């Protein structure tokens, strides 16, 4: 069993190294933007391996990947989960389907969002790599100009700090279990509509 874990870890580390090499990510801003530029798509698959394989992912997988890439470089980084309304603050676009625009107008999409806290010379810096460049023309907080200092703009306005988690996938799954049936269904409808629209305009 120990050998299997060791082999899996080594393969993952090699995949992280290959990702940084293929994206020319040599420093923290380079790593951040390499992850941020990956397409946003919520499929329910939250593993960083899937993001590297498919080139797309949602906030959980992208931020686990960002954390692990930073750690691979020797940085101190953690994933934070916060609760909030994911629809609140997302800009409407004319090309969005009417159902998506209506859900944004109505808001009330309960979710648990991830971002990374990176320790930069003793300063805790919030890194949100959710939105790719394709969403810049639509008014999303894409954070294209981040150059290595100061917080980035979060993709969600948190109503409370939830927790820092090492096993992010399990932590998020447990938090989602706390949503009501209606909240969970509304969240899934919203994420599908948003993901399909982003895929169509990317």
Secondary structure, DSSP 4 states (H G I P E B T S, - for coil): -HHHHHHHHHHHHHHHHHHHHHTT--SHHHHHHHHHTSEE---S---HHHHHHHSEE-HHHHHHHHHHHHHHTT--EEEEEEEEESSTTPPP-TTS-HHHHHHHHH---EEEEEEEEEEETTEEEEE-----GGGGGGT----TT--SSSPPPPSS-EEEEEEEESSHHHHHHHHHTTS-HHHHHHHHHHHHHHHHHHHHH-
